[in-house]
Amino acid sequence: MSRPLSHPALAAADPELAALVDAEERLQTETLRLIPSENYVSTAVLEATGTVLQNKYSEGYAGRRYYEGQQNIDRVERLAADRAKAVFGVEHANVQPYSGSPANLAVYLAFAEPGDTVMGMALPMGGHLTHGWGVSATGKWFRGVQYGVRADTARIDFDEVRDLALKERPKLIFCGGTAVPRTIDFAAFAEIAREVDAVLVADIAHIAGLVAGGAHPSPVPHADVISTTTHKTLRGPRGAMLMSREQYAKPLDKAVFPGLQGGPHNHTTAAVAVALHEAAQPSFRDYAHAVVANAKALAEQLLARGFDLVSGGTDNHLILMDLTPKEVPGKIAAKALDRAGIVVNYNTVPFDTRKPFDPSGIRIGTPSLTSRGLGTEHMPQVADWITRGVEAAGAGDEDALGTVRAEVAELMAAHPAPGLVADPS
Ligand SMILES: *Cc1c(COP(=O)(O)O)cnc(C)c1O
């Protein structure tokens, strides 16, 4: 199963490390990966990340660098930025942020001073650490105030958001999150942000691919700034982008460099450009819609098997399962599913009565399995495996987990993942 010829120099120079890479490739081949922030990139994206562009320093921006020899790098970065502008319909794109967290930190640097009030969704309600949560630099250096979801619907209560904004007068309002199974109402957030004169930041890290493919409403023109990772539903390399109208271009660019970062990762920029080229193809629209169709089908199948889903289902790629009624804690379920070849993460659910490192839920999603070509017809089987895995976790039945693992591996073998050893492309 290993691919000894795919990195012959690495295998010769450092067999120990090469063996770990091969083992990881095997794991990604044989398991059903349901972590909603993960995906499989194409072989083309993978190749771009392994190019000699990584040897080059290029602090500054295209045409205004602090190093010579930028003939090719400037064109790579312009290509990536132009493609981002075309795919998302924005006036400005900065493709240099190293990842989603530093991209968000750059937004603070651009529009706020230490100690200023900022507003975001609370982490245990589905928000991200970098939206002002206490343990994050954004919560230590700024005054984070947090909104949540309603206890009865698990959806955002815009009256609560508006009241909080009017009372606290935040400089920045973040919308979007990491465990939000429902459509983000960018227009409703924009109305509140305008009322309190705050900069609205739409963090579409999770849903960027759905937005690009027309399977989730776009934050354009509602948000002042759009922050995104490139490696989740967008199916690019690990990286991030900041996008905006022209009026915010300067402060954002200055915040990324020289405010926060040094040289951009040019090999990553190249791979972002490739991913955006792929996202501009008609087939990517099909992909984005298939991700959502699969998630909705999977949610229906899980509900039919007696699972409790936060907010009762999903509008996007993500499902948050509250396992309280099954009497299996999230961490125990996640670890058992891992032994069954199904990779998920344990997660808090809104108003969780358990601790964050041992919460009540698991978070799953369909971007990766859709990249392997699985469709709605496979979702009853996937729901069945999850059910058997969670039940086996409760009963401590290791044999049942082993049986599921073998069945999963068989289906995965029939659906090679992009970029992996069995990928025919
Ligand atoms: C993943 C994520 C981030 C952070 O991205 P990293 O690349 O892990 O730093 C930021 N915001 C949201 C909403 C995310 O889902």
The ligand as a Tripos MOL2 file, in Angstrom:
@<TRIPOS>MOLECULE
LIG
   15    15     1     0     0
SMALL
NO_CHARGES

@<TRIPOS>ATOM
      1 C1        -10.2830   26.8640   11.5010 C.3       1 LIG1
      2 C2        -10.7580   28.2020   11.8960 C.ar      1 LIG1
      3 C3         -9.8680   29.2480   12.1820 C.ar      1 LIG1
      4 C4         -8.3920   29.0480   12.3990 C.3       1 LIG1
      5 O1         -7.6780   28.5230   11.3930 O.3       1 LIG1
      6 P1         -6.2260   27.8960   11.6860 P.3       1 LIG1
      7 O2         -5.6940   27.7560   10.3060 O.co2     1 LIG1
      8 O3         -6.4630   26.6040   12.3980 O.co2     1 LIG1
      9 O4         -5.4600   28.8650   12.5100 O.co2     1 LIG1
     10 C5        -10.3810   30.5040   12.4080 C.ar      1 LIG1
     11 N1        -11.7090   30.7310   12.3880 N.ar      1 LIG1
     12 C6        -12.5920   29.7400   12.1490 C.ar      1 LIG1
     13 C7        -14.0460   30.0530   12.1400 C.3       1 LIG1
     14 C8        -12.1500   28.4490   11.9110 C.ar      1 LIG1
     15 O5        -13.0370   27.4740   11.7020 O.3       1 LIG1
@<TRIPOS>BOND
     1     1     2 1
     2     2     3 ar
     3     2    14 ar
     4     3     4 1
     5     3    10 ar
     6     4     5 1
     7     5     6 1
     8     6     7 2
     9     6     8 1
    10     6     9 1
    11    10    11 ar
    12    11    12 ar
    13    12    13 1
    14    12    14 ar
    15    14    15 1
@<TRIPOS>SUBSTRUCTURE
     1 LIG1         1 GROUP 0 **** ****
